[in-house]
Amino acid sequence: MSMNYLGLHSLRNRGFRQLIRSYFMSGDRVPDVMVLNSRLHDGCYWTSVRIYAQAADFAAQFWSGVMDKVRARGHAVPRVFYRTQMPQVISRDPGWYRCREKPRDSLHGIER
């Protein structure tokens, strides 16, 4: 576990996106299953619901593009499990306080 609390924000990094794509584009196999995990960290860097929704849309477009390329190569796309969880008491999650340090006002800075 990286404990970086980046969530959707991690897709801003081109190198990270390339790493993710490499799991699906290299070799003659693709993963059978994907687990996408959403938690409190996914909201840390966004100052409004509108900006968060833009980040979620960006993530959906990214994953859609990856799956389109998997299909184009003649492979079945992996089964996707979306898991969401919230801590019972936010104060028990020490990462909550760290993630509040750097809010984001927009998607600017995404490396295309």
N, C-alpha and C positions, 0 to 999 in steps of 0.2 A: 504494500500500500504506500503510495507516494506521500500522502498527507499534505498535498499541495493545495487542496480546497479550491481548485480552479473550475471544476465542472464544465459547463458549456464554454467558459472562457478559454479552456485549453485548445479549442479548435482555432483560435486566433493565430496560433503558431504554425507556420508553413511546414517546418520540419516535423512537427507532431502529426500533421495531416498526412504527410508523405509516409511516415512510419506506419500509420494506420492503413493507408492504401496498400503498403507493401505486403501486409498480411493477406490481402485479397487478390493481389495482382502478380505475385511472384510464384513461380512453379506451376504445377498442374493441379493444385488442390486449393480449396478455400475452406475456411472454418465451417463446421456443421451448425454451430450455435453461437449466438452473440447474446451477452447480457449487458443491457444498458442500465446503469444505476443512476437514479436521481435522488438527491438528498438536499439538505439545506444549503450545501456548498454551491448548488446551481444558481442560487439567487444572490450570492454574495457580492458580485461585481456589478450589479445592475441597479441603477437608481430609480427606475420606473418600470412598470409592467410593460409599457410599450417597447422599451429598449430590450427588456428580457424576451419579449415575444419575437423581436427581430433576431436575437441571438438563437432562439429556438428554431426559427425559420431557417437561418443559416445552417444550423446543425442538420435539420431535416433535408435541406438541399444537398449538403455534403454527403450524407448517408445514401440518399437517393442516387446520386451520381456514382458512388462506389458500387451500389447494387446493380445499376444499369451496366456498368463495365463487367461485373461478374456474369450477368446474363449474356452479354455480348460475346464473352469467351466460351459460352456454352455450358456454364456451370449452374447448378441450382444455388439460389441464394440461401444463406443460413437462416435457421429459425431465429427469430428475435424475441427475447424476453425483456420486457421493460419492468424494472423494479424501482419502486419509489418508497422512501422511508423518511420519517421525521423522528428526531429524538423526542422522548416523552417530556423531557425538561431541557430547554435550550441551554440553560446554565451548566448542564452536565457535559456539554459538548465544547471543550476548550477551543476547538477550531473556529467556532462561531465568532469569537472576539477577534481572532486574527484576520478572518476574511472580511471583516467590516472596515479594515484599514484602507482599502483601495477601491472605492466604488467607481464604476464606469458609467459615463454619460452617453456613450454611443458605441457603435461597432467600429469606429475609426481605429486604425492600427492593425486591422486584419491584414495579414500578409497574403496577398493573392498570388 
